[in-house]
Amino acid sequence: MITRVDRKYLEIDSLNDIRSSNNPGGVCKITIKNPPDFQINKFFYKQIGKSYRWIDRLIWDDLKWMNYTKNANLETYIMTDNNELIGFFELLFHPETSKCEIAYFGILDQYIGKKYGGYLLSEALKLGFRNNTKKVWLHTCSLDHKHALNNYLGRGMKIFKSETINIDIN
């Protein structure tokens, strides 16, 4: 079935433009996954993505996942609260353009609506502005969580491009 999907590209140009969200409390921590572990990226991709039609990586074998996570410009961060996995994000640095892409970002379903998303995004944006980064960007679409776009805009990001595409959803 062909479905119309609205895609938005968002960016933020300065660390000073971030409108931070507070730590939701508890023993909430965000840590880098170092050394990289493709299994954690794969886990979050599949668990979070099943609700939002993340399908492009489902065909990847373990070798492709390993090669992806070993990219020197990729960093994966995990959010936990009392040692419970909450969510993750991937930062993909592009030093040649001084930009950082938030390649994937998400919270496990059972933690949505508990103030984790705003905090996780705030920290992702802050971490993205390292390494002489001049711009942090991401894209979202109408298949993502209904509050995703508002979270991005609420943290200070601005839409710089919009497009409508048709995709085949089986």
MIVOMI-180127 format. One record per atom (N, C-alpha, C): residue number from 1; residue in one letter; atom name; x, y, z. Coordinates in Angstrom, 3 decimals, padded with zeros to 6 digits. Example, Ala and Ser with C-alpha at 12.3 -4.5 7.8 and 13.67 -1.06 7.14 Angstrom:
REM MIVOMI-180127
nr;rest;atom;px;py;pz
1;A;N;013.190;-005.690;007.800
1;A;CA;012.300;-004.500;007.800
1;A;C;013.200;-003.300;007.800
2;S;N;012.850;-002.250;007.080
2;S;CA;013.670;-001.060;007.140
2;S;C;012.900;000.030;007.870
REM end
This chain:
REM MIVOMI-180127
nr;rest;atom;px;py;pz
1;M;N;000.842;-001.167;000.000
1;M;CA;000.000;000.000;000.000
1;M;C;000.899;001.245;000.000
2;I;N;000.636;002.152;-000.902
2;I;CA;001.395;003.397;-000.996
2;I;C;000.853;004.385;000.044
3;T;N;001.766;004.927;000.849
3;T;CA;001.401;005.867;001.911
3;T;C;002.162;007.170;001.721
4;R;N;001.450;008.261;001.905
4;R;CA;002.066;009.590;001.832
4;R;C;002.736;009.879;003.170
5;V;N;003.995;010.275;003.133
5;V;CA;004.769;010.550;004.337
5;V;C;005.345;011.967;004.234
6;D;N;005.094;012.748;005.266
6;D;CA;005.671;014.082;005.349
6;D;C;006.966;013.994;006.144
7;R;N;008.048;014.477;005.542
7;R;CA;009.362;014.435;006.176
7;R;C;009.822;015.855;006.448
8;K;N;010.375;016.066;007.647
8;K;CA;010.900;017.369;008.046
8;K;C;012.356;017.192;008.458
9;Y;N;013.176;018.138;008.006
9;Y;CA;014.582;018.193;008.389
9;Y;C;014.728;019.376;009.337
10;L;N;015.357;019.130;010.481
10;L;CA;015.509;020.177;011.500
10;L;C;016.978;020.359;011.843
11;E;N;017.313;021.572;012.285
11;E;CA;018.684;021.868;012.648
11;E;C;018.707;022.864;013.797
12;I;N;019.860;022.932;014.421
12;I;CA;020.136;023.938;015.435
12;I;C;021.584;024.366;015.227
13;D;N;021.818;025.682;015.288
13;D;CA;023.121;026.229;014.898
13;D;C;024.035;026.606;016.052
14;S;N;023.534;026.524;017.276
14;S;CA;024.355;026.966;018.387
14;S;C;023.963;026.236;019.665
15;L;N;024.963;025.913;020.424
15;L;CA;024.740;025.328;021.744
15;L;C;023.870;026.251;022.596
16;N;N;024.019;027.555;022.406
16;N;CA;023.254;028.534;023.182
16;N;C;021.772;028.555;022.834
17;D;N;021.395;027.987;021.688
17;D;CA;019.991;027.974;021.260
17;D;C;019.210;026.790;021.817
18;I;N;019.902;025.860;022.467
18;I;CA;019.223;024.682;023.012
18;I;C;018.360;025.086;024.199
19;R;N;017.098;024.693;024.149
19;R;CA;016.200;024.871;025.289
19;R;C;016.148;023.521;026.009
20;S;N;016.952;023.421;027.047
20;S;CA;017.129;022.153;027.754
20;S;C;015.879;021.729;028.502
21;S;N;015.762;020.444;028.649
21;S;CA;014.728;019.833;029.470
21;S;C;015.430;019.190;030.658
22;N;N;014.817;019.261;031.804
22;N;CA;015.441;018.752;033.021
22;N;C;015.511;017.228;033.051
23;N;N;016.488;016.744;033.801
23;N;CA;016.601;015.322;034.084
23;N;C;015.303;014.878;034.764
24;P;N;014.677;013.811;034.270
24;P;CA;013.394;013.395;034.833
24;P;C;013.468;012.830;036.251
25;G;N;014.646;012.750;036.826
25;G;CA;014.762;012.278;038.204
25;G;C;015.222;010.839;038.271
26;G;N;015.045;010.256;039.413
26;G;CA;015.519;008.890;039.588
26;G;C;017.033;008.850;039.510
27;V;N;017.546;007.786;038.977
27;V;CA;018.983;007.637;038.775
27;V;C;019.216;007.578;037.268
28;C;N;018.743;008.614;036.580
28;C;CA;018.802;008.691;035.131
28;C;C;020.208;009.072;034.686
29;K;N;020.784;008.270;033.768
29;K;CA;022.132;008.517;033.258
29;K;C;022.146;008.321;031.751
30;I;N;023.013;009.066;031.106
30;I;CA;023.266;008.900;029.672
30;I;C;024.749;008.615;029.530
31;T;N;025.082;007.480;028.936
31;T;CA;026.478;007.075;028.807
31;T;C;026.776;006.650;027.372
32;I;N;028.007;006.908;026.968
32;I;CA;028.445;006.472;025.646
32;I;C;028.700;004.971;025.681
33;K;N;028.405;004.307;024.598
33;K;CA;028.683;002.877;024.479
33;K;C;030.069;002.733;023.879
34;N;N;031.038;002.555;024.785
34;N;CA;032.422;002.466;024.352
34;N;C;033.107;001.362;025.126
35;P;N;033.574;000.315;024.467
35;P;CA;033.632;000.170;023.017
35;P;C;032.238;-000.054;022.418
36;P;N;032.127;000.220;021.106
36;P;CA;030.837;000.019;020.446
36;P;C;030.366;-001.429;020.579
37;D;N;029.067;-001.590;020.654
37;D;CA;028.451;-002.926;020.726
37;D;C;027.252;-002.916;019.793
38;F;N;027.423;-003.499;018.628
38;F;CA;026.373;-003.464;017.619
38;F;C;025.061;-004.037;018.129
39;Q;N;025.124;-004.936;019.111
39;Q;CA;023.900;-005.566;019.622
39;Q;C;022.974;-004.537;020.282
40;I;N;023.532;-003.538;020.945
40;I;CA;022.690;-002.543;021.601
40;I;C;022.032;-001.636;020.558
41;N;N;022.772;-001.253;019.524
41;N;CA;022.182;-000.458;018.443
41;N;C;021.059;-001.250;017.764
42;K;N;021.340;-002.498;017.500
42;K;CA;020.362;-003.374;016.841
42;K;C;019.124;-003.552;017.723
43;F;N;019.322;-003.749;019.014
43;F;CA;018.210;-003.913;019.949
43;F;C;017.294;-002.684;019.931
44;F;N;017.884;-001.495;020.138
44;F;CA;017.063;-000.281;020.174
44;F;C;016.409;-000.022;018.822
45;Y;N;017.148;-000.231;017.758
45;Y;CA;016.586;-000.012;016.419
45;Y;C;015.331;-000.861;016.222
46;K;N;015.422;-002.121;016.573
46;K;CA;014.273;-003.020;016.373
46;K;C;013.139;-002.732;017.354
47;Q;N;013.469;-002.515;018.618
47;Q;CA;012.425;-002.325;019.635
47;Q;C;011.685;-001.006;019.456
48;I;N;012.413;000.061;019.253
48;I;CA;011.777;001.366;019.075
48;I;C;011.182;001.469;017.677
49;G;N;011.937;001.011;016.712
49;G;CA;011.532;001.160;015.321
49;G;C;010.294;000.393;014.911
50;K;N;009.947;-000.660;015.637
50;K;CA;008.761;-001.436;015.230
50;K;C;007.483;-000.615;015.298
51;S;N;007.460;000.406;016.123
51;S;CA;006.278;001.264;016.228
51;S;C;006.254;002.374;015.173
52;Y;N;007.392;002.613;014.501
52;Y;CA;007.492;003.784;013.631
52;Y;C;008.005;003.465;012.230
53;R;N;007.924;002.218;011.844
53;R;CA;008.291;001.787;010.488
53;R;C;009.770;002.007;010.170
54;W;N;010.648;001.811;011.164
54;W;CA;012.075;001.817;010.876
54;W;C;012.364;000.466;010.231
55;I;N;012.598;000.457;008.951
55;I;CA;012.740;-000.824;008.262
55;I;C;014.036;-000.972;007.463
56;D;N;014.733;000.134;007.182
56;D;CA;015.887;000.046;006.293
56;D;C;017.006;-000.842;006.817
57;R;N;017.187;-000.937;008.122
57;R;CA;018.277;-001.749;008.686
57;R;C;017.846;-003.179;009.035
58;L;N;016.594;-003.498;008.862
58;L;CA;016.134;-004.847;009.227
58;L;C;016.803;-005.929;008.388
59;I;N;017.281;-005.582;007.230
59;I;CA;017.938;-006.573;006.367
59;I;C;019.431;-006.717;006.664
60;W;N;019.960;-005.881;007.557
60;W;CA;021.378;-005.939;007.863
60;W;C;021.732;-007.228;008.596
61;D;N;022.845;-007.833;008.191
61;D;CA;023.370;-008.960;008.964
61;D;C;024.300;-008.402;010.045
62;D;N;024.768;-009.283;010.921
62;D;CA;025.598;-008.827;012.046
62;D;C;026.877;-008.137;011.593
63;L;N;027.470;-008.585;010.502
63;L;CA;028.696;-007.963;010.002
63;L;C;028.436;-006.508;009.599
64;K;N;027.326;-006.260;008.942
64;K;CA;027.000;-004.880;008.551
64;K;C;026.767;-004.017;009.790
65;W;N;026.078;-004.562;010.801
65;W;CA;025.882;-003.834;012.060
65;W;C;027.231;-003.532;012.717
66;M;N;028.125;-004.518;012.758
66;M;CA;029.444;-004.318;013.369
66;M;C;030.225;-003.232;012.656
67;N;N;030.238;-003.275;011.334
67;N;CA;030.966;-002.267;010.558
67;N;C;030.377;-000.877;010.789
68;Y;N;029.059;-000.784;010.854
68;Y;CA;028.407;000.494;011.086
68;Y;C;028.813;001.081;012.441
69;T;N;028.741;000.276;013.483
69;T;CA;029.018;000.788;014.830
69;T;C;030.504;001.045;015.075
70;K;N;031.363;000.497;014.256
70;K;CA;032.806;000.741;014.386
70;K;C;033.256;002.001;013.665
71;N;N;032.342;002.688;012.981
71;N;CA;032.663;003.930;012.292
71;N;C;033.226;004.916;013.318
72;A;N;034.412;005.434;013.057
72;A;CA;035.069;006.345;014.011
72;A;C;034.281;007.630;014.238
73;N;N;033.394;007.993;013.323
73;N;CA;032.600;009.217;013.457
73;N;C;031.228;008.974;014.095
74;L;N;030.950;007.747;014.498
74;L;CA;029.663;007.410;015.109
74;L;C;029.834;007.190;016.607
75;E;N;028.923;007.780;017.370
75;E;CA;028.874;007.548;018.810
75;E;C;027.446;007.128;019.164
76;T;N;027.343;006.121;020.000
76;T;CA;026.039;005.651;020.475
76;T;C;025.953;005.910;021.965
77;Y;N;024.850;006.514;022.377
77;Y;CA;024.605;006.827;023.783
77;Y;C;023.352;006.105;024.241
78;I;N;023.405;005.627;025.476
78;I;CA;022.316;004.868;026.083
78;I;C;021.813;005.612;027.312
79;M;N;020.504;005.705;027.437
79;M;CA;019.906;006.277;028.646
79;M;C;019.382;005.136;029.503
80;T;N;019.742;005.196;030.780
80;T;CA;019.229;004.232;031.758
80;T;C;018.655;004.998;032.947
81;D;N;017.775;004.335;033.665
81;D;CA;017.266;004.866;034.924
81;D;C;017.193;003.681;035.873
82;N;N;017.925;003.768;036.970
82;N;CA;018.030;002.629;037.895
82;N;C;018.426;001.363;037.150
83;N;N;019.359;001.507;036.220
83;N;CA;019.897;000.414;035.404
83;N;C;018.894;-000.193;034.424
84;E;N;017.724;000.414;034.255
84;E;CA;016.747;-000.017;033.249
84;E;C;017.047;000.727;031.951
85;L;N;017.078;000.013;030.824
85;L;CA;017.267;000.664;029.528
85;L;C;016.042;001.514;029.212
86;I;N;016.265;002.773;028.834
86;I;CA;015.179;003.709;028.539
86;I;C;015.168;004.085;027.056
87;G;N;016.324;004.483;026.523
87;G;CA;016.395;004.934;025.141
87;G;C;017.823;005.088;024.684
88;F;N;017.970;005.628;023.483
88;F;CA;019.305;005.772;022.891
88;F;C;019.299;006.866;021.839
89;F;N;020.498;007.245;021.423
89;F;CA;020.666;008.057;020.219
89;F;C;022.025;007.766;019.619
90;E;N;022.106;007.976;018.323
90;E;CA;023.348;007.840;017.580
90;E;C;023.732;009.210;017.032
91;L;N;024.958;009.629;017.321
91;L;CA;025.505;010.866;016.757
91;L;C;026.489;010.492;015.661
92;L;N;026.252;011.023;014.477
92;L;CA;027.138;010.770;013.347
92;L;C;027.791;012.100;012.967
93;F;N;029.072;012.218;013.304
93;F;CA;029.813;013.452;013.055
93;F;C;030.320;013.477;011.615
94;H;N;030.204;014.646;011.011
94;H;CA;030.700;014.879;009.652
94;H;C;031.737;016.007;009.738
95;P;N;032.984;015.666;010.108
95;P;CA;033.995;016.705;010.329
95;P;C;034.274;017.555;009.098
96;E;N;034.103;016.996;007.921
96;E;CA;034.377;017.753;006.695
96;E;C;033.396;018.912;006.491
97;T;N;032.220;018.837;007.113
97;T;CA;031.231;019.922;006.999
97;T;C;030.940;020.592;008.345
98;S;N;031.603;020.146;009.393
98;S;CA;031.390;020.655;010.759
98;S;C;029.946;020.486;011.208
99;K;N;029.333;019.378;010.797
99;K;CA;027.957;019.077;011.179
99;K;C;027.898;017.751;011.914
100;C;N;026.843;017.600;012.699
100;C;CA;026.578;016.348;013.400
100;C;C;025.127;015.976;013.152
101;E;N;024.905;014.769;012.733
101;E;CA;023.557;014.251;012.507
101;E;C;023.144;013.369;013.685
102;I;N;021.965;013.611;014.195
102;I;CA;021.375;012.650;015.124
102;I;C;020.728;011.607;014.217
103;A;N;021.457;010.513;014.003
103;A;CA;021.045;009.521;013.017
103;A;C;019.809;008.754;013.477
104;Y;N;019.797;008.343;014.732
104;Y;CA;018.629;007.684;015.329
104;Y;C;018.492;008.155;016.755
105;F;N;017.243;008.220;017.199
105;F;CA;016.916;008.734;018.518
105;F;C;015.590;008.112;018.920
106;G;N;015.508;007.605;020.145
106;G;CA;014.220;007.078;020.570
106;G;C;014.205;006.571;021.996
107;I;N;012.977;006.404;022.468
107;I;CA;012.678;005.923;023.815
107;I;C;011.838;004.655;023.669
108;L;N;012.100;003.675;024.505
108;L;CA;011.265;002.467;024.498
108;L;C;009.830;002.842;024.872
109;D;N;008.869;002.163;024.259
109;D;CA;007.447;002.506;024.401
109;D;C;006.988;002.709;025.839
110;Q;N;007.412;001.843;026.739
110;Q;CA;006.908;001.907;028.118
110;Q;C;007.377;003.139;028.887
111;Y;N;008.326;003.910;028.310
111;Y;CA;008.841;005.099;028.991
111;Y;C;008.379;006.398;028.336
112;I;N;007.625;006.316;027.278
112;I;CA;007.111;007.513;026.611
112;I;C;006.107;008.192;027.529
113;G;N;006.161;009.516;027.544
113;G;CA;005.247;010.295;028.376
113;G;C;005.729;010.487;029.805
114;K;N;006.984;010.118;030.078
114;K;CA;007.515;010.221;031.447
114;K;C;008.684;011.197;031.526
115;K;N;008.740;012.128;030.574
115;K;CA;009.723;013.232;030.556
115;K;C;011.140;012.816;030.161
116;Y;N;011.308;011.605;029.671
116;Y;CA;012.647;011.179;029.253
116;Y;C;013.052;011.764;027.897
117;G;N;012.101;011.896;026.974
117;G;CA;012.409;012.311;025.609
117;G;C;013.030;013.681;025.510
118;G;N;012.474;014.660;026.211
118;G;CA;013.017;016.015;026.170
118;G;C;014.423;016.075;026.729
119;Y;N;014.638;015.366;027.837
119;Y;CA;015.965;015.351;028.449
119;Y;C;016.970;014.645;027.536
120;L;N;016.584;013.509;026.991
120;L;CA;017.491;012.768;026.118
120;L;C;017.878;013.608;024.903
121;L;N;016.907;014.300;024.308
121;L;CA;017.206;015.141;023.155
121;L;C;018.096;016.319;023.545
122;S;N;017.826;016.950;024.672
122;S;CA;018.677;018.055;025.141
122;S;C;020.130;017.615;025.220
123;E;N;020.353;016.458;025.809
123;E;CA;021.718;015.961;025.974
123;E;C;022.332;015.553;024.644
124;A;N;021.530;014.996;023.742
124;A;CA;022.041;014.636;022.409
124;A;C;022.516;015.883;021.678
125;L;N;021.720;016.943;021.744
125;L;CA;022.110;018.186;021.078
125;L;C;023.391;018.753;021.674
126;K;N;023.481;018.775;022.993
126;K;CA;024.694;019.294;023.643
126;K;C;025.925;018.489;023.229
127;L;N;025.803;017.169;023.248
127;L;CA;026.932;016.318;022.868
127;L;C;027.287;016.463;021.391
128;G;N;026.295;016.789;020.573
128;G;CA;026.537;016.980;019.151
128;G;C;027.389;018.193;018.836
129;F;N;027.407;019.163;019.739
129;F;CA;028.177;020.378;019.502
129;F;C;029.629;020.275;019.940
130;R;N;030.150;019.094;020.047
130;R;CA;031.575;018.919;020.317
130;R;C;032.331;018.857;018.986
131;N;N;033.607;018.766;019.068
131;N;CA;034.452;018.554;017.878
131;N;C;034.272;019.650;016.827
132;N;N;034.157;020.898;017.261
132;N;CA;034.014;022.043;016.346
132;N;C;032.759;021.988;015.487
133;T;N;031.728;021.314;015.970
133;T;CA;030.466;021.230;015.235
133;T;C;029.802;022.603;015.187
134;K;N;029.320;022.968;014.011
134;K;CA;028.626;024.246;013.809
134;K;C;027.114;024.060;013.684
135;K;N;026.673;022.828;013.447
135;K;CA;025.257;022.568;013.244
135;K;C;024.954;021.117;013.603
136;V;N;023.847;020.913;014.343
136;V;CA;023.350;019.571;014.626
136;V;C;021.998;019.457;013.924
137;W;N;021.779;018.356;013.243
137;W;CA;020.548;018.213;012.483
137;W;C;020.006;016.790;012.600
138;L;N;018.762;016.637;012.204
138;L;CA;018.114;015.328;012.135
138;L;C;016.931;015.441;011.197
139;H;N;016.327;014.322;010.918
139;H;CA;015.057;014.374;010.197
139;H;C;014.048;013.479;010.899
140;T;N;012.798;013.843;010.737
140;T;CA;011.680;013.100;011.307
140;T;C;010.608;013.020;010.233
141;C;N;009.601;012.214;010.482
141;C;CA;008.528;012.111;009.496
141;C;C;007.202;011.810;010.189
142;S;N;006.167;011.832;009.418
142;S;CA;004.821;011.640;009.952
142;S;C;004.589;010.218;010.460
143;L;N;005.522;009.314;010.254
143;L;CA;005.418;007.958;010.813
143;L;C;005.997;007.882;012.229
144;D;N;006.761;008.901;012.626
144;D;CA;007.366;008.912;013.960
144;D;C;006.308;009.200;015.026
145;H;N;006.703;009.141;016.278
145;H;CA;005.778;009.388;017.382
145;H;C;005.103;010.742;017.204
146;K;N;003.861;010.834;017.595
146;K;CA;003.079;012.058;017.372
146;K;C;003.661;013.281;018.076
147;H;N;004.485;013.093;019.097
147;H;CA;005.087;014.223;019.806
147;H;C;006.539;014.481;019.400
148;A;N;007.068;013.705;018.464
148;A;CA;008.474;013.847;018.083
148;A;C;008.779;015.248;017.563
149;L;N;008.019;015.719;016.597
149;L;CA;008.296;017.028;016.020
149;L;C;008.216;018.122;017.082
150;N;N;007.213;018.060;017.954
150;N;CA;007.097;019.069;019.016
150;N;C;008.287;019.031;019.971
151;N;N;008.826;017.847;020.237
151;N;CA;010.015;017.736;021.082
151;N;C;011.193;018.440;020.413
152;Y;N;011.404;018.191;019.135
152;Y;CA;012.521;018.806;018.418
152;Y;C;012.381;020.330;018.400
153;L;N;011.191;020.808;018.076
153;L;CA;010.956;022.257;018.054
153;L;C;011.075;022.846;019.460
154;G;N;010.600;022.131;020.457
154;G;CA;010.660;022.585;021.838
154;G;C;012.067;022.713;022.385
155;R;N;013.010;021.976;021.836
155;R;CA;014.397;022.066;022.268
155;R;C;015.148;023.154;021.509
156;G;N;014.491;023.846;020.581
156;G;CA;015.127;024.953;019.873
156;G;C;015.502;024.669;018.433
157;M;N;015.199;023.485;017.935
157;M;CA;015.520;023.163;016.545
157;M;C;014.537;023.878;015.621
158;K;N;014.990;024.136;014.401
158;K;CA;014.169;024.801;013.382
158;K;C;014.096;023.923;012.138
159;I;N;012.947;023.935;011.488
159;I;CA;012.776;023.194;010.235
159;I;C;013.494;023.951;009.124
160;F;N;014.353;023.239;008.377
160;F;CA;015.025;023.880;007.252
160;F;C;014.622;023.279;005.907
161;K;N;013.893;022.163;005.939
161;K;CA;013.447;021.550;004.687
161;K;C;012.262;020.650;005.001
162;S;N;011.287;020.650;004.123
162;S;CA;010.132;019.748;004.225
162;S;C;009.906;019.107;002.866
163;E;N;009.450;017.885;002.883
163;E;CA;009.121;017.208;001.638
163;E;C;008.060;016.161;001.898
164;T;N;007.360;015.797;000.872
164;T;CA;006.375;014.723;000.943
164;T;C;006.826;013.641;-000.010
165;I;N;006.853;012.421;000.506
165;I;CA;007.245;011.288;-000.316
165;I;C;006.162;010.225;-000.224
166;N;N;006.134;009.347;-001.171
166;N;CA;005.221;008.209;-001.143
166;N;C;006.054;006.963;-000.963
167;I;N;005.703;006.165;000.035
167;I;CA;006.439;004.923;000.264
167;I;C;005.468;003.749;000.293
168;D;N;005.997;002.604;-000.036
168;D;CA;005.201;001.377;-000.060
168;D;C;005.294;000.730;001.317
169;I;N;004.192;000.748;002.050
169;I;CA;004.132;000.114;003.371
169;I;C;003.306;-001.151;003.244
170;N;N;003.945;-002.267;003.465
170;N;CA;003.226;-003.554;003.393
170;N;C;002.623;-003.931;004.717
REM end
